Amino acid sequence: MNPLEHLGWPFFENRHRTFAKALDAWAQTTVRDVHGHDVDAQCKHLVQQLGSGGWLTHAVAGTVYGGAAEAIDTRMLCLARETLARHNGLADFAFAMQGLGSGAISLAGTPQQKERWLTKVATGQAISAFALSEPDAGSDVAAMQCAAHIDGDHAVLNGEKTWISNGGIADFYVVFCRTGEAPGARGISAFVVEAGTPGLEIAERIEVIAPHPLARLRFTDCRVPLSHRVGAAGEGFKVAMRTLDVFRTSVAAAALGFARRAMEEALARAKSRPMFGQHLADFQLTQAKLAQMALTIDSAALLVYRAAWERDQGLKVTRQAAMAKLAATEGAQQVIDAAVQIFGGMGVVSGVTVERLYREIRSLRIYEGATEVQQLIIGRDLIKESA
């Protein structure tokens, strides 16, 4: 399968096709399958490479602040994540977190905030992080307990955040906490907290099956200037949801990239593996498995780029993005599992590409809204529309 074949679809303009082909060529020679033992150092290096290559300009909004366009182009974002994930999962992570970590600033930041932080994110000079989840508040964001009270011209933060990607290496964190303007989700605000701020502590580094920088943060009387508040007081939940709406479809695109790489590896293995006087690819069972893999990938790709195209047209895509994420992440898990099966014993050897993909795909079915949450979103939207 040609991994760039879908660029001919009508969802894309020539600028998208040019971008995807250029990034693919860059990734092939720069980051493909490059991995190091020091994940923190590797991630920092990848951010610098992506910045110097000019790719991070597509992760932020506003040309005056280093962005490629005034608004984030969802199709560019998705093409970037799909392409990078196909070559190197950590490169995709580094790119995605620059966008997600600074997304609230792109969407709701003041000109001063954008000048201070977005310009550095776009060039890879600063690493960003998105601090929303808590030990007892993951999918149920409105249940968060991390709180801030106003003391003069500062907000004072107390509480914890966990599962924070780039935790421990970020230069700044966009932190969502309860400020009490109203009950539930209406009383949450967002603040930029720079690394090294007194009262901010990396309480724990978290090791996961697909290694990347991840941590639990603790805030103890952490004083942050009110000028660091992103958006209006009490509007943090809306800012968080708007940010996730932009990037949720790109999670689906990353899953698509992982699936395409698994398909590529499985085809090569099936065609080269001798078995009973022929090759593995000559067996009908293998051909049926490959056919199902291809069907799953193309089906997911259509949902991903429909959602991305519709969002770029200014349409509401809550349901479409949820469908794309659900189908692409669940489908990629199935494709990668099938690739491991085609590899046989070699498929579970540590460091083999399909084994690495098997570990990398699992978290995508959970973060930025687990599969079950996407089902709820789709179902509720259908019921609301039919009322």
C-alpha positions in Angstrom: 0.0 0.0 0.0 1.2 3.5 -0.8 1.0 5.4 2.5 0.5 8.7 0.6 -2.2 7.4 -1.8 -5.0 9.1 0.2 -3.5 12.5 -0.6 -5.4 12.3 -3.9 -8.7 12.5 -2.0 -10.8 15.6 -2.4 -10.4 16.4 1.3 -7.1 18.0 0.5 -5.7 21.0 -1.3 -2.4 21.1 -3.1 -0.7 22.8 -0.1 -1.7 19.8 2.1 -0.2 17.4 -0.4 3.0 19.4 -0.7 3.3 19.5 3.0 2.7 15.8 3.6 5.2 14.7 1.0 7.9 17.1 2.3 7.4 16.0 5.9 7.5 12.3 4.8 10.8 12.9 3.0 12.2 14.8 6.0 11.1 12.1 8.5 12.5 9.3 6.4 16.0 10.7 6.6 15.8 12.4 10.0 13.7 10.6 12.6 12.6 7.2 11.2 13.1 4.6 13.8 15.6 6.7 15.7 15.3 5.9 19.4 17.5 6.5 22.4 17.7 5.1 26.0 17.3 8.5 27.5 13.7 9.3 26.6 13.7 12.8 28.1 16.8 13.8 26.1 15.4 12.2 22.9 12.2 14.0 23.3 13.9 17.4 23.8 16.1 16.7 20.7 13.0 15.8 18.6 11.3 19.1 19.6 14.5 21.0 18.5 14.6 19.1 15.2 10.9 19.6 14.5 11.4 23.3 15.4 14.4 23.8 13.2 12.7 22.0 10.4 9.8 24.4 10.5 7.2 21.8 11.2 6.1 23.1 14.6 4.7 26.2 12.9 1.6 24.1 12.1 1.0 23.3 15.8 0.4 26.9 16.8 -1.9 29.7 15.6 -1.1 33.2 14.4 1.6 34.1 11.8 2.9 37.0 13.9 3.6 34.5 16.7 5.4 32.0 14.5 2.4 30.0 13.3 2.0 28.8 9.7 -1.5 30.3 9.5 -3.9 32.5 11.6 -5.8 29.4 12.8 -4.6 25.8 13.2 -5.3 23.9 10.0 -6.8 20.6 11.2 -5.9 18.7 8.1 -2.2 19.8 8.4 -2.2 18.8 12.0 -3.6 15.4 11.1 -1.2 14.8 8.2 1.7 15.8 10.4 0.7 13.3 13.1 -0.1 10.5 10.7 3.2 10.9 8.9 5.3 11.3 12.1 3.6 8.3 13.8 4.3 6.1 10.8 8.0 6.9 11.1 8.6 7.4 14.8 6.1 7.4 17.6 8.1 9.7 19.9 8.4 12.2 17.1 4.6 12.3 16.8 4.4 12.7 20.6 6.8 15.6 20.5 4.9 17.4 17.8 1.5 16.7 19.3 2.4 18.0 22.7 3.7 21.2 21.4 0.3 21.8 19.9 -1.8 20.5 22.7 0.3 22.0 25.4 0.0 25.5 23.9 -3.4 25.0 22.3 -5.2 27.0 25.0 -2.9 29.9 24.4 -3.5 29.7 20.6 -7.3 29.7 21.2 -7.8 32.1 24.1 -4.5 33.7 25.0 -3.8 37.4 25.1 -1.4 38.9 22.5 1.2 39.2 25.3 0.8 35.5 26.2 1.1 34.5 22.6 4.2 36.6 22.1 5.8 35.2 25.3 5.1 31.5 24.8 3.8 30.6 21.3 6.8 32.1 19.5 9.1 29.8 21.4 6.9 26.7 21.0 6.8 27.2 17.2 10.6 27.2 17.0 11.2 24.4 19.4 12.8 26.7 22.0 10.2 25.9 24.6 8.4 22.7 25.5 4.8 22.9 26.5 2.4 20.7 28.5 -1.4 20.4 29.1 -2.2 19.8 32.7 -5.9 18.8 33.0 -6.2 15.2 34.5 -6.1 14.5 38.2 -5.9 11.3 40.2 -9.7 11.3 40.7 -10.7 13.4 37.7 -9.8 12.0 34.3 -12.8 11.7 31.9 -14.9 13.5 34.4 -13.0 16.8 34.2 -15.6 18.8 36.1 -14.7 16.7 39.2 -11.3 18.2 39.5 -10.0 19.2 43.0 -6.9 21.3 42.2 -7.9 24.8 43.2 -6.7 28.3 43.1 -7.7 31.4 45.1 -7.0 35.0 44.2 -4.5 36.9 46.4 -4.1 40.4 45.1 -2.6 40.2 41.6 -1.7 36.5 41.9 -3.5 33.2 41.9 -2.4 30.6 44.5 -2.6 27.0 43.3 -2.9 23.9 45.5 -3.5 20.4 44.4 -2.2 17.7 42.0 -2.3 16.8 38.3 -1.4 13.5 36.9 -0.7 11.7 33.6 0.8 14.9 32.4 2.7 14.4 29.2 6.0 16.3 29.0 5.9 16.4 32.8 9.4 17.0 34.1 10.8 18.4 30.8 8.3 21.1 30.0 9.2 24.8 30.2 5.6 25.7 31.0 2.3 24.0 31.9 -1.2 25.2 31.1 -2.9 24.2 34.3 -6.7 23.9 34.8 -7.9 24.4 38.3 -11.1 25.2 40.3 -11.5 28.9 41.0 -15.1 28.8 42.2 -16.9 31.3 40.0 -19.8 28.8 39.7 -20.5 25.2 40.5 -19.0 22.3 38.5 -17.4 23.0 35.1 -18.3 26.7 35.2 -15.9 27.4 38.0 -12.6 26.4 36.4 -9.9 28.6 35.1 -6.6 28.1 33.2 -3.2 29.4 34.1 0.3 29.2 32.6 2.7 27.9 35.2 6.3 28.1 34.2 8.8 25.4 35.2 10.8 26.4 38.3 7.9 28.4 39.8 8.1 28.0 43.6 5.4 25.6 44.8 5.4 23.5 41.6 6.9 20.1 42.2 7.4 17.0 40.0 5.9 14.6 42.6 6.4 11.5 40.5 7.7 10.4 37.1 5.4 7.7 35.6 6.7 4.9 33.5 4.4 3.5 30.9 4.6 0.7 28.3 5.5 3.1 25.5 8.1 5.4 27.2 7.6 9.1 27.0 8.0 11.9 29.5 5.0 11.6 31.9 4.6 12.9 35.5 2.4 13.7 38.4 2.6 17.4 39.4 2.0 18.8 42.8 1.1 22.5 43.6 1.7 23.8 47.1 0.9 27.5 47.5 2.2 28.0 44.0 1.8 31.8 43.2 1.1 32.6 39.6 0.5 36.2 38.2 -3.1 36.8 37.1 -1.6 37.9 33.8 -0.9 34.2 33.3 -4.6 33.3 33.3 -5.6 32.0 29.8 -9.1 33.2 29.0 -11.7 34.7 31.4 -12.1 33.6 35.0 -14.4 30.5 35.2 -14.0 29.8 31.4 -11.2 27.2 31.8 -13.5 24.2 31.1 -14.6 25.8 27.8 -11.0 26.5 26.9 -10.0 22.9 27.7 -12.8 21.4 25.6 -12.1 23.7 22.7 -8.5 22.7 22.8 -9.4 19.0 22.9 -11.8 19.5 20.0 -8.9 20.7 17.9 -6.6 17.9 18.8 -8.9 14.9 19.2 -9.1 14.2 15.5 -5.3 14.3 15.4 -5.1 11.5 17.9 -7.1 9.5 15.3 -4.6 10.5 12.7 -1.6 9.3 14.8 -3.4 5.9 15.2 -3.8 5.8 11.5 0.0 6.4 11.1 0.7 3.5 13.5 -1.7 1.3 11.6 -0.1 2.1 8.2 3.4 1.3 9.5 2.1 -2.0 10.9 0.6 -2.8 7.5 3.8 -2.0 5.7 5.8 -4.3 8.1 3.2 -7.1 7.8 3.3 -7.0 4.0 7.0 -7.2 3.9 7.1 -10.0 6.4 4.4 -12.0 4.6 6.1 -11.7 1.2 9.5 -12.7 2.5 8.8 -15.4 5.1 9.2 -18.9 3.5 6.7 -21.5 4.7 6.0 -25.0 3.4 7.6 -24.4 0.1 6.0 -21.1 -0.6 5.7 -17.7 1.2 3.4 -16.7 4.0 1.7 -14.3 1.6 0.6 -17.1 -0.6 -1.8 -18.5 2.0 -5.4 -17.5 1.7 -5.6 -17.0 5.5 -2.8 -14.4 5.3 -4.4 -12.7 2.3 -7.7 -12.4 4.2 -6.0 -11.0 7.2 -4.2 -8.4 5.1 -7.4 -7.5 3.3 -9.2 -6.8 6.6 -6.2 -4.7 7.7 -6.4 -2.6 4.6 -10.2 -2.2 4.9 -9.8 -1.1 8.5 -7.2 1.5 7.6 -9.1 3.0 4.7 -12.3 3.2 6.7 -10.6 5.0 9.5 -8.8 7.3 7.2 -12.1 8.4 5.6 -13.6 9.2 9.0 -10.4 11.1 10.1 -10.2 13.3 7.1 -13.9 13.9 6.9 -13.8 15.3 10.5 -10.6 17.3 9.8 -12.1 18.8 6.6 -15.4 19.7 8.2 -13.6 21.4 11.1 -11.6 23.4 8.6 -14.8 24.5 7.0 -15.9 25.9 10.4 -18.5 23.2 11.1 -19.2 21.6 14.5 -17.5 18.2 14.5 -18.0 16.9 18.1 -19.6 13.7 16.8 -17.4 13.4 13.8 -14.2 13.8 15.8 -15.4 11.2 18.3 -16.3 8.8 15.5 -12.8 9.3 14.0 -11.0 8.8 17.2 -13.0 5.7 18.2 -12.7 4.0 14.8 -9.1 4.9 14.2 -7.7 3.9 17.6 -9.7 0.7 17.9 -9.0 -0.2 14.3 -5.3 0.5 14.7 -5.2 -1.8 17.7 -6.7 -4.6 15.5 -4.4 -3.9 12.6 -1.3 -3.9 14.8 -2.3 -7.1 16.6 -2.8 -8.8 13.2 0.7 -7.6 12.2 2.2 -9.1 15.3 0.4 -12.4 14.5 1.8 -12.4 11.0 5.3 -11.9 12.5 4.8 -14.9 14.8 7.4 -15.3 17.5 9.4 -12.4 16.1 6.4 -10.1 16.7 6.8 -10.2 20.4 10.6 -9.6 20.5 11.4 -6.4 22.3 12.5 -3.6 19.9 11.0 -5.2 16.7 8.9 -2.5 15.0 5.5 -4.3 15.4 6.2 -5.0 19.0 6.9 -1.3 19.6 3.7 -0.3 17.7 1.8 -2.8 19.9 2.9 -0.8 22.9 2.5 2.6 21.4 -1.1 2.2 20.2 -2.6 1.1 23.5 -2.6 4.5 25.2 -4.4 6.2 22.2 -7.5 4.2 23.1 -7.5 6.0 26.5 -6.1 9.5 26.3 -8.0 12.6 25.2 -11.2 10.7 25.8 -11.3 6.9 26.2 -13.2 4.8 23.6 -16.2 4.5 26.0 -16.3 8.3 26.4 -16.4 8.7 22.6 -19.3 6.3 22.5 -21.2 8.5 25.0 -20.4 11.6 23.0 -21.7 10.0 19.8 -24.8 8.6 21.4 -25.8 11.8 23.2 -25.2 13.9 20.1 -27.5 11.6 18.1 -30.2 11.8 20.7 -29.9 15.6 21.0 -30.1 16.0 17.2 -33.2 13.8 16.9 -35.1 15.7 19.7 
